[in-house]
Amino acid sequence: MAAKMETTSADSAKFLCDQVNRLIRGYETAHVSVQVVTTVVPDNRSQTGSRIIYVAFIIHP
């Protein structure tokens, strides 16, 4: 059986966690691999001048 990879992204870690849980709900947890990458990007609209983008790479059967 070949593995599949899906990606999802969010502006909030909580929302990303909810999305990942929704995607992997039907799979056996021993067969799922999740890698999360965070990136800081400039954003002139925010007070800090930057924002964090969370991206999850999910590998499953």
All heavy atoms as an XYZ file, in Angstrom:
471
protein
N       0.834     -1.161      0.000
C       0.000      0.000      0.000
C       0.893      1.243      0.000
O       1.830      1.352      0.761
C      -0.879     -0.006      1.256
C      -1.805      1.169      1.328
S      -2.740      1.319      2.870
C      -3.367     -0.305      3.122
N       0.590      2.188     -0.870
C       1.374      3.412     -0.964
C       0.889      4.435      0.043
O      -0.293      4.503      0.357
C       1.263      3.977     -2.374
N       1.826      5.199      0.552
C       1.470      6.260      1.499
C       1.007      7.497      0.737
O       1.405      7.735     -0.393
C       2.667      6.601      2.365
N       0.165      8.274      1.385
C      -0.331      9.522      0.812
C       0.106     10.664      1.705
O       0.229     10.500      2.916
C      -1.855      9.504      0.733
C      -2.406      8.409     -0.135
C      -3.914      8.382     -0.041
C      -4.449      7.157     -0.739
N      -5.842      6.901     -0.424
N       0.331     11.820      1.100
C       0.691     12.982      1.893
C      -0.330     14.090      1.644
O      -0.695     14.356      0.512
C       2.076     13.510      1.542
C       2.481     14.671      2.424
S       4.167     15.222      2.220
C       4.018     16.230      0.778
N      -0.783     14.686      2.728
C      -1.689     15.827      2.658
C      -1.041     16.975      3.417
O      -0.281     16.758      4.354
C      -3.034     15.500      3.288
C      -3.808     14.426      2.548
C      -5.190     14.228      3.133
O      -5.860     15.224      3.427
O      -5.573     13.069      3.298
N      -1.350     18.183      3.002
C      -0.872     19.352      3.731
C      -2.063     20.217      4.117
O      -3.077     20.247      3.426
C       0.104     20.195      2.893
O      -0.570     20.658      1.730
C       1.323     19.402      2.490
N      -1.917     20.892      5.222
C      -2.921     21.841      5.674
C      -2.188     22.966      6.392
O      -1.110     22.762      6.945
C      -3.970     21.174      6.588
O      -4.982     22.115      6.898
C      -3.376     20.611      7.837
N      -2.760     24.160      6.347
C      -2.117     25.289      7.003
C      -3.151     26.112      7.754
O      -4.351     26.041      7.468
C      -1.390     26.165      5.986
O      -2.316     26.700      5.067
N      -2.667     26.890      8.711
C      -3.556     27.720      9.530
C      -2.750     28.851     10.157
O      -1.524     28.795     10.231
C      -4.210     26.881     10.617
N      -3.466     29.868     10.625
C      -2.829     30.981     11.335
C      -2.761     30.729     12.833
O      -2.112     31.471     13.553
C      -3.610     32.274     11.091
C      -3.475     32.761      9.659
O      -2.471     32.434      9.004
O      -4.380     33.479      9.205
N      -3.434     29.686     13.298
C      -3.498     29.383     14.718
C      -3.098     27.926     14.950
O      -3.526     27.040     14.213
C      -4.929     29.629     15.212
O      -5.245     28.836     16.309
N      -2.305     27.686     15.982
C      -1.891     26.318     16.304
C      -3.096     25.463     16.695
O      -3.172     24.286     16.340
C      -0.862     26.328     17.425
N      -4.041     26.038     17.404
C      -5.249     25.307     17.815
C      -6.054     24.876     16.598
O      -6.508     23.734     16.514
C      -6.094     26.205     18.735
C      -7.492     25.716     18.990
C      -7.527     24.724     20.126
C      -8.939     24.407     20.560
N      -9.477     23.211     19.995
N      -6.242     25.776     15.636
C      -6.998     25.447     14.437
C      -6.274     24.383     13.613
O      -6.900     23.466     13.080
C      -7.242     26.707     13.605
C      -8.101     26.472     12.403
C      -9.421     26.072     12.539
C      -7.591     26.649     11.129
C     -10.214     25.846     11.418
C      -8.373     26.428     10.018
C      -9.703     26.026     10.161
N      -4.951     24.468     13.540
C      -4.181     23.461     12.815
C      -4.336     22.097     13.476
O      -4.526     21.087     12.798
C      -2.707     23.845     12.759
C      -1.837     22.879     11.959
C      -2.091     23.044     10.467
C      -0.380     23.081     12.271
N      -4.270     22.049     14.796
C      -4.448     20.795     15.534
C      -5.822     20.194     15.247
O      -5.942     18.989     15.022
C      -4.261     21.053     17.016
S      -4.341     19.570     18.028
N      -6.855     21.022     15.230
C      -8.203     20.540     14.924
C      -8.279     19.974     13.509
O      -8.889     18.931     13.278
C      -9.233     21.660     15.087
C      -9.412     22.081     16.530
O      -9.010     21.315     17.431
O      -9.948     23.181     16.754
N      -7.651     20.642     12.552
C      -7.656     20.168     11.170
C      -6.929     18.827     11.033
O      -7.407     17.923     10.352
C      -6.993     21.190     10.245
C      -7.824     22.400      9.979
C      -7.117     23.350      9.033
O      -5.901     23.544      9.119
N      -7.870     23.929      8.120
N      -5.775     18.707     11.688
C      -5.001     17.462     11.623
C      -5.793     16.329     12.256
O      -5.880     15.230     11.705
C      -3.623     17.634     12.294
C      -2.939     16.294     12.487
C      -2.748     18.570     11.484
N      -6.392     16.571     13.410
C      -7.187     15.533     14.063
C      -8.351     15.088     13.195
O      -8.683     13.902     13.146
C      -7.690     16.019     15.420
C      -6.606     16.024     16.463
O      -5.645     15.269     16.379
N      -6.736     16.888     17.437
N      -8.976     16.015     12.506
C     -10.087     15.683     11.622
C      -9.602     14.805     10.453
O     -10.275     13.862     10.051
C     -10.721     16.965     11.092
C     -12.062     16.772     10.457
C     -12.746     18.093     10.087
N     -12.781     19.025     11.207
C     -12.246     20.255     11.187
N     -11.656     20.708     10.104
N     -12.318     21.038     12.245
N      -8.409     15.116      9.921
C      -7.879     14.351      8.789
C      -7.458     12.933      9.170
O      -7.644     11.998      8.399
C      -6.682     15.073      8.168
C      -6.995     16.282      7.307
C      -5.718     17.037      6.982
C      -7.670     15.844      6.031
N      -6.882     12.765     10.369
C      -6.330     11.455     10.727
C      -7.275     10.615     11.563
O      -6.924      9.509     11.973
C      -4.974     11.596     11.449
C      -5.134     12.264     12.814
C      -3.981     12.336     10.585
C      -3.861     12.276     13.641
N      -8.464     11.098     11.819
C      -9.404     10.385     12.689
C      -9.630      8.938     12.254
O      -9.724      8.049     13.084
C     -10.737     11.128     12.720
C     -11.756     10.506     13.631
C     -13.000     11.358     13.745
N     -12.676     12.581     14.489
C     -13.084     13.791     14.167
N     -13.847     13.959     13.119
N     -12.747     14.829     14.891
N      -9.704      8.670     10.960
C     -10.025      7.328     10.484
C      -8.843      6.391     10.344
O      -9.020      5.231      9.984
N      -7.643      6.851     10.633
C      -6.453      6.022     10.448
C      -5.913      5.524     11.782
O      -6.070      6.168     12.805
C      -5.360      6.795      9.708
C      -5.804      7.321      8.378
C      -5.988      8.672      8.165
C      -6.073      6.451      7.330
C      -6.411      9.157      6.946
C      -6.497      6.920      6.107
C      -6.662      8.273      5.923
O      -7.086      8.749      4.715
N      -5.256      4.392     11.736
C      -4.573      3.868     12.915
C      -3.388      4.787     13.215
O      -2.596      5.100     12.325
C      -4.084      2.458     12.636
C      -3.330      1.855     13.766
C      -4.003      0.602     14.275
O      -4.932      0.117     13.642
O      -3.564      0.146     15.316
N      -3.261      5.243     14.450
C      -2.247      6.244     14.774
C      -0.817      5.748     14.546
O       0.072      6.547     14.309
C      -2.386      6.718     16.236
O      -2.337      5.587     17.096
C      -3.678      7.473     16.431
N      -0.589      4.456     14.590
C       0.756      3.934     14.362
C       1.186      4.112     12.912
O       2.373      4.046     12.600
C       0.817      2.456     14.741
N       0.250      4.355     12.013
C       0.558      4.473     10.593
C       0.520      5.909     10.096
O       0.588      6.155      8.907
C      -0.431      3.642      9.771
C      -0.364      2.187     10.082
N       0.570      1.351      9.540
C      -1.114      1.429     10.913
C       0.391      0.126     10.009
N      -0.626      0.149     10.857
N       0.420      6.874     11.000
C       0.319      8.280     10.615
C       1.549      9.028     11.118
O       1.969      8.873     12.255
C      -0.960      8.922     11.193
C      -1.016     10.406     10.869
C      -2.198      8.228     10.661
N       2.109      9.856     10.246
C       3.236     10.702     10.623
C       2.843     12.156     10.340
O       2.331     12.461      9.271
C       4.458     10.316      9.796
O       5.509     11.221     10.025
N       3.089     13.026     11.311
C       2.746     14.434     11.162
C       3.990     15.267     11.431
O       4.681     15.069     12.435
C       1.629     14.854     12.138
C       1.322     16.340     11.999
C       0.378     14.026     11.916
N       4.278     16.189     10.530
C       5.374     17.131     10.729
C       4.797     18.534     10.617
O       4.091     18.847      9.660
C       6.465     16.934      9.689
C       7.624     17.878      9.874
C       8.747     17.614      8.898
O       8.624     16.817      7.978
N       9.849     18.304      9.083
N       5.088     19.373     11.594
C       4.579     20.745     11.611
C       5.744     21.702     11.389
O       6.788     21.594     12.035
C       3.868     21.063     12.944
C       3.422     22.517     12.970
C       2.689     20.129     13.145
N       5.543     22.638     10.477
C       6.546     23.657     10.175
C       5.921     25.021     10.467
O       4.793     25.285     10.060
C       6.974     23.583      8.688
C       7.956     24.689      8.355
C       7.543     22.226      8.370
N       6.645     25.856     11.183
C       6.164     27.210     11.453
C       7.023     28.203     10.680
O       8.238     28.025     10.561
C       6.212     27.548     12.949
O       7.550     27.414     13.413
C       5.305     26.641     13.735
N       6.377     29.224     10.168
C       7.066     30.252      9.400
C       6.599     31.619      9.883
O       5.403     31.837     10.055
C       6.747     30.113      7.895
O       7.063     28.792      7.479
C       7.535     31.098      7.075
N       7.526     32.511     10.082
C       7.195     33.880     10.459
C       7.276     34.730      9.195
O       8.301     34.732      8.508
C       8.165     34.419     11.534
C       7.830     35.866     11.877
C       8.123     33.543     12.770
N       6.182     35.435      8.893
C       6.135     36.282      7.701
C       5.804     37.711      8.116
O       5.100     37.930      9.099
C       5.103     35.769      6.668
C       5.514     34.425      6.116
C       3.728     35.695      7.255
N       6.299     38.691      7.374
C       5.973     40.078      7.703
C       4.490     40.363      7.468
O       3.892     39.872      6.518
C       6.828     40.906      6.745
C       7.556     39.966      5.892
C       7.218     38.577      6.265
N       3.903     41.140      8.358
C       2.497     41.520      8.241
C       2.346     42.923      8.824
O       2.393     43.106     10.035
C       1.604     40.528      8.972
C       0.131     40.812      8.786
O      -0.208     41.731      8.005
O      -0.688     40.130      9.414
N       2.180     43.892      7.969
C       2.082     45.283      8.415
C       0.790     45.580      9.164
O       0.680     46.584      9.843
C       2.203     46.229      7.223
C       3.567     46.141      6.590
O       4.537     45.823      7.264
N       3.654     46.399      5.303
N      -0.200     44.707      9.044
C      -1.483     44.935      9.705
C      -1.463     44.548     11.179
O      -2.326     44.966     11.939
C      -2.589     44.166      8.989
C      -2.816     44.663      7.561
C      -3.803     43.792      6.851
N      -3.152     42.501      6.614
C      -3.762     41.404      6.228
N      -5.057     41.406      6.033
N      -3.104     40.304      6.019
N      -0.507     43.739     11.602
C      -0.476     43.311     13.009
C       0.379     44.261     13.838
O       1.211     45.000     13.316
C       0.069     41.887     13.125
O       1.453     41.874     12.921
N       0.173     44.229     15.143
C       0.931     45.109     16.046
C       2.407     44.761     16.075
O       3.255     45.635     16.209
C       0.372     45.018     17.456
C      -0.946     45.709     17.632
C      -1.426     45.610     19.076
O      -1.137     44.645     19.754
N      -2.144     46.628     19.515
N       2.725     43.482     15.972
C       4.126     43.054     16.052
C       4.858     43.190     14.727
O       6.076     43.092     14.691
C       4.215     41.589     16.507
O       3.527     40.766     15.568
C       3.627     41.407     17.897
N       4.127     43.383     13.631
C       4.757     43.514     12.324
C       5.025     42.191     11.652
O       5.630     42.140     10.584
N       4.591     41.092     12.279
C       4.775     39.775     11.674
C       3.668     38.847     12.155
O       2.943     39.152     13.098
C       6.137     39.195     12.040
O       6.235     39.041     13.431
N       3.528     37.730     11.481
C       2.574     36.709     11.922
C       3.174     35.330     11.663
O       4.095     35.183     10.868
C       1.230     36.858     11.230
C       1.233     36.517      9.778
C      -0.145     36.716      9.174
N      -0.049     36.468      7.750
C      -0.902     35.749      7.070
N      -1.945     35.233      7.674
N      -0.745     35.559      5.794
N       2.633     34.348     12.337
C       3.128     32.974     12.231
C       2.138     32.170     11.402
O       0.928     32.249     11.613
C       3.300     32.336     13.620
C       4.305     33.131     14.448
C       3.745     30.883     13.490
C       4.430     32.664     15.870
N       2.669     31.416     10.471
C       1.854     30.495      9.688
C       2.294     29.083     10.060
O       3.482     28.771     10.078
C       2.034     30.710      8.175
C       1.564     32.112      7.795
C       1.278     29.657      7.381
C       1.814     32.463      6.357
N       1.328     28.237     10.381
C       1.588     26.847     10.744
C       1.190     25.964      9.572
O       0.096     26.093      9.042
C       0.756     26.448     11.967
C       1.033     27.279     13.185
C       0.315     28.445     13.432
C       2.015     26.903     14.084
C       0.563     29.209     14.557
C       2.269     27.663     15.211
C       1.545     28.820     15.434
O       1.795     29.581     16.548
N       2.077     25.060      9.174
C       1.799     24.123      8.088
C       2.062     22.722      8.594
O       3.115     22.470      9.201
C       2.670     24.411      6.845
C       2.372     23.426      5.733
C       2.486     25.831      6.363
N       1.115     21.814      8.365
C       1.290     20.420      8.777
C       1.352     19.530      7.534
O       0.568     19.698      6.600
C       0.134     19.971      9.663
N       2.316     18.625      7.529
C       2.435     17.613      6.489
C       2.037     16.293      7.126
O       2.668     15.838      8.086
C       3.874     17.546      5.967
C       4.323     18.833      5.323
C       4.985     19.802      6.056
C       4.053     19.072      3.987
C       5.391     20.984      5.483
C       4.465     20.267      3.392
C       5.126     21.219      4.144
N       0.980     15.671      6.610
C       0.443     14.448      7.186
C       0.667     13.311      6.205
O       0.200     13.378      5.063
C      -1.060     14.587      7.485
C      -1.296     15.778      8.427
C      -1.629     13.329      8.093
C      -2.199     16.801      7.868
N       1.367     12.269      6.644
C       1.603     11.091      5.815
C       0.807      9.956      6.426
O       0.929      9.662      7.613
C       3.098     10.745      5.737
C       3.854     11.925      5.123
C       3.321      9.472      4.926
C       5.360     11.809      5.192
N      -0.032      9.319      5.604
C      -0.917      8.253      6.093
C      -1.089      7.208      5.002
O      -0.801      7.451      3.835
C      -2.267      8.834      6.526
C      -2.981      9.555      5.436
N      -3.765      8.916      4.512
C      -3.027     10.860      5.114
C      -4.266      9.805      3.679
N      -3.819     11.002      4.015
N      -1.597      6.023      5.380
C      -1.786      4.959      4.380
C      -2.904      5.285      3.406
O      -3.739      6.099      3.651
C      -2.142      3.736      5.201
C      -2.466      4.223      6.563
C      -1.929      5.594      6.704
